[in-house]
């Protein structure tokens, strides 16, 4: 990934604490180099394995960095994940898009645009 992009790949069970402990350092490091958070989340686990607390952590992180969001791509084939994350489009500044797993390259290219 280019230096102005952060990414996270979830492929097993994910708790809120694990999600926050993984994501916050990535975002803080990214913000040392960039003014905006451009982010790709690849969710390759069943939505049941991505604990509801992780989605709550997602919202908490969204508000913590409220004005810093640039482009965020959620890459998943889990339709339920799209419903949870749809909230971001309406309450957090930035651009959010969903991509199926087979379009990961397209998602990365979309996020790369400055």
C-alpha positions, -999 to 999 in steps of 0.1 A, spaced: 0 0 0 12 35 -6 22 55 25 -10 75 26 -32 43 29 -37 21 59 -53 -14 58 -65 -41 80 -74 -77 71 -99 -95 94 -100 -132 87 -110 -148 121 -130 -139 151 -125 -102 161 -134 -86 194 -138 -49 200 -105 -48 220 -86 -66 193 -100 -43 166 -92 -11 185 -57 -24 195 -49 -32 159 -65 -1 143 -57 28 165 -18 24 162 -22 21 124 -43 53 122 -20 72 146 10 62 125 -8 72 93 -17 106 107 20 113 114 25 113 76 -8 125 63 -37 148 71 -64 123 62 -72 87 70 -75 66 38 -83 31 48 -91 -3 34 -108 -29 56 -108 -64 42 -134 -84 61 -129 -120 51 -145 -136 81 -181 -145 87 -200 -115 100 -208 -135 132 -170 -136 139 -167 -99 137 -183 -92 171 -209 -65 175 -185 -49 199 -160 -45 170 -187 -25 151 -192 -4 182 -154 1 183 -156 11 147 -181 38 155 -161 50 185 -129 52 163 -149 70 137 -159 97 162 -124 99 177 -109 109 143 -141 126 131 -127 152 108 -97 131 96 -115 106 74 -107 107 37 -116 75 18 -126 42 34 -133 10 15 -149 -20 31 -141 -51 11 -163 -80 19 -188 -105 6 -207 -103 38 -239 -85 31 -246 -80 68 -214 -61 73 -225 -36 47 -256 -29 68 -236 -22 100 -211 0 82 -237 19 62 -240 42 92 -206 57 85 -218 72 52 -244 93 70 -227 103 102 -189 105 96 -173 130 71 -154 112 44 -161 89 15 -171 53 21 -176 26 -5 -182 -11 -4 -165 -36 -27 -168 -74 -30 -137 -94 -22 -130 -101 -58 -126 -63 -64 -99 -57 -37 -76 -42 -63 -104 -18 -75 -110 -8 -38 -73 0 -33 -72 20 -65 -103 40 -53 -88 47 -19 -54 57 -34 -69 87 -52 -60 119 -33 
